[in-house]
């Protein structure tokens, strides 16, 4: 399959702290790539470079053949890149309101939204509420809802603009065993049924093993390994990064 997203020779520094040092990744259409590594290895920093929150000092990022290195986050989102966070971003209001906000990513100018467009958005919200199993919460205010529900809300919100590439930052973090199973099921359906390309940052290696087509391992801002999950975890350099000599 064709390459849909690539990052080449990415260098990111914060003062004297090196977050990423010459990182390369290449993601093909429909692929599920897992980005793993010890805490502080640069995984989230790389996602932030891809979605536009951070600007690397060196390197290039290309999406569908276009150089997006200097584009702001909202432009990248409108082009087809969605992103969730380890701690979900939730707005005041109901669950339905929070998901509906995602419609504005494709329609950033309020006056351009027609009545028909809003009706279509409402229909899509209802389908997504059903997809992530939020029907019991649809009209509840989000304040006080547990982490598992918040992560479902955020996932549904980014799906409102139907991104081609979805960046998932530790989607199973803070979830119960049952909630992890549900999240894994959503990810599989997005990837295998709907054909979404997914970059997954994850610490749960059993989840990575079950879901990922390819795994990239970072350590101290450097890519140290790449390949099938079951092979990568056996490499000596990866074992050393996780547990030492």
C-alpha positions in Angstrom: 0.0 0.0 0.0 1.0 3.6 -0.5 2.7 5.7 2.1 0.1 8.1 3.7 2.2 9.7 6.4 6.0 10.0 6.9 8.3 11.8 9.3 11.9 12.2 8.2 14.9 13.1 10.4 12.8 14.7 13.1 14.8 16.7 15.7 13.0 18.4 18.6 14.7 20.2 21.4 13.4 22.2 24.4 16.4 24.3 25.4 19.1 21.8 26.3 16.7 18.9 26.4 16.6 16.6 23.4 13.2 15.1 22.9 13.7 13.6 19.4 16.9 13.0 17.6 16.7 12.1 13.9 13.5 10.0 14.1 12.1 8.5 10.9 8.8 6.8 10.6 6.7 5.7 7.6 3.1 4.7 7.7 1.1 3.0 4.9 -2.5 3.4 4.1 -4.6 1.2 6.4 -1.7 0.2 8.6 -1.8 0.1 12.4 1.6 1.2 13.7 2.4 1.0 17.4 4.8 3.6 18.9 6.3 2.2 22.1 9.2 2.9 24.4 10.0 3.7 28.1 8.6 6.8 29.7 10.2 9.9 28.4 11.3 8.2 25.1 9.6 10.8 22.9 6.5 9.0 21.8 4.0 11.8 22.6 6.5 14.4 21.4 6.5 12.7 18.0 2.7 12.6 17.9 2.7 16.3 18.7 5.1 17.0 15.8 2.8 15.1 13.5 -0.4 16.9 14.5 1.3 20.3 14.6 1.4 21.1 18.4 5.2 21.0 18.3 7.4 22.4 15.5 10.6 20.3 15.0 13.8 22.3 14.6 14.9 19.9 11.8 13.2 17.4 9.6 10.1 17.1 7.4 6.6 15.7 7.8 4.5 14.7 4.8 0.9 13.7 4.6 -0.5 12.2 1.3 2.6 13.6 -0.5 2.2 17.1 0.9 4.7 18.8 3.1 2.8 19.7 6.3 5.8 20.6 8.5 4.8 24.2 8.8 1.0 23.9 8.8 -0.9 24.7 12.0 -2.8 22.0 13.8 -6.3 23.0 12.5 -5.1 22.7 8.9 -3.7 19.2 9.5 -7.0 18.2 11.1 -9.0 19.5 8.2 -6.7 17.5 5.8 -7.5 14.3 7.6 -5.4 13.8 10.7 -7.2 13.2 14.0 -5.6 12.9 17.5 -6.7 11.8 20.9 -4.9 12.5 24.2 -3.8 10.4 27.2 -6.0 12.7 29.3 -9.1 13.5 27.2 -10.0 17.1 26.4 -13.6 17.6 27.5 -15.7 20.7 27.2 -18.5 21.9 29.6 -21.9 20.5 28.3 -23.5 17.2 27.5 -21.9 14.2 25.9 -23.8 15.0 22.7 -22.5 18.6 22.8 -18.9 17.4 23.2 -19.2 15.0 20.2 -21.0 17.6 18.1 -18.0 20.0 18.5 -16.0 17.7 16.1 -18.3 18.8 13.3 -16.7 22.2 13.4 -13.3 20.8 12.4 -14.7 20.3 8.9 -16.9 23.5 9.1 -14.8 26.0 11.0 -16.9 29.0 9.9 -20.3 28.8 11.7 -22.1 30.8 9.1 -21.2 28.2 6.4 -23.1 25.5 8.2 -26.5 24.9 6.6 -29.6 23.5 8.4 -29.2 20.4 6.3 -25.6 20.1 7.4 -26.5 20.3 11.0 -29.1 17.6 10.5 -26.5 15.4 8.9 -24.2 16.1 11.8 -26.9 15.1 14.3 -27.4 11.8 12.4 -23.7 11.2 12.5 -23.5 12.0 16.2 -26.2 9.4 16.9 -24.3 6.7 14.9 -21.1 7.5 16.8 -22.8 7.4 20.1 -24.1 3.9 19.2 -20.6 2.9 17.9 -18.8 3.7 21.2 -21.8 2.6 23.3 -22.6 5.9 24.9 -26.4 5.9 24.6 -27.0 5.8 28.4 -24.9 9.0 28.7 -25.8 11.0 25.6 -27.7 13.7 27.5 -25.6 13.7 30.6 -23.2 16.5 31.5 -19.6 15.4 31.1 -18.4 16.8 34.5 -17.7 13.9 36.8 -18.0 11.1 34.2 -15.2 8.5 34.6 -12.1 8.2 32.4 -13.4 5.4 30.3 -16.5 7.4 29.2 -14.4 10.5 28.6 -12.1 8.5 26.3 -15.1 7.3 24.3 -16.4 10.8 24.0 -13.1 12.1 22.6 -12.8 9.2 20.2 -16.3 9.9 18.9 -15.6 13.6 18.6 -12.6 13.1 16.3 -14.5 10.6 14.2 -17.1 13.4 13.5 -14.7 14.8 10.8 -13.9 11.3 9.4 -10.0 11.6 9.5 -8.0 9.2 7.4 -5.2 9.0 10.0 -5.9 8.7 13.7 -3.2 9.3 16.3 -4.1 7.5 19.6 -2.1 8.5 22.6 -2.4 5.8 25.2 -6.1 5.0 24.7 -6.1 2.2 27.3 -4.4 4.3 30.0 -6.5 4.5 33.2 -9.1 2.0 31.9 -10.4 -1.1 33.6 -9.9 -4.5 32.0 -13.4 -4.5 30.5 -12.9 -0.9 29.2 -9.6 -1.9 27.6 -11.3 -4.8 25.8 -14.0 -2.3 24.5 -11.3 0.2 23.3 -9.4 -2.6 21.6 -12.6 -3.6 19.8 -13.2 0.0 18.6 -9.6 0.3 17.3 -9.9 -3.0 15.4 -13.1 -2.0 13.8 -11.7 1.4 12.8 -8.7 -0.2 11.3 -9.9 -3.4 9.8 -13.5 -2.5 8.9 -13.4 1.2 8.2 -9.8 1.2 6.8 -8.5 3.9 9.1 -4.7 4.3 9.3 -3.8 4.4 13.0 -0.7 5.4 15.0 -1.0 4.0 18.5 1.1 5.0 21.5 0.7 2.3 24.1 2.4 0.9 27.1 0.3 -2.3 27.3 2.5 -4.6 25.2 -0.2 -7.3 25.1 -2.5 -4.8 23.4 0.3 -3.9 21.0 0.9 -7.5 20.2 -2.8 -8.1 19.5 -3.4 -5.0 17.4 -0.3 -3.7 15.6 0.9 -4.5 12.1 4.2 -2.8 12.8 6.0 -1.5 15.9 8.5 1.4 16.2 10.5 1.6 19.5 11.9 4.9 20.8 14.4 5.3 23.6 15.7 8.7 24.7 14.4 10.3 21.5 16.0 7.9 19.2 14.4 5.1 17.1 16.1 1.9 18.2 14.0 -0.8 16.5 11.2 -1.4 14.0 9.3 -4.4 12.8 6.6 -6.9 13.8 5.7 -6.7 17.5 6.5 -10.3 18.3 10.0 -9.9 16.9 10.8 -6.4 18.1 10.2 -7.2 21.8 12.9 -9.9 21.6 15.6 -7.6 20.4 18.4 -7.1 22.9 18.5 -3.3 22.4 14.7 -3.2 23.2 15.0 -5.4 26.3 17.9 -3.2 27.5 15.8 0.0 27.0 13.0 -1.4 29.1 14.7 -3.3 31.9 18.4 -2.4 31.7 21.4 -4.7 31.2 
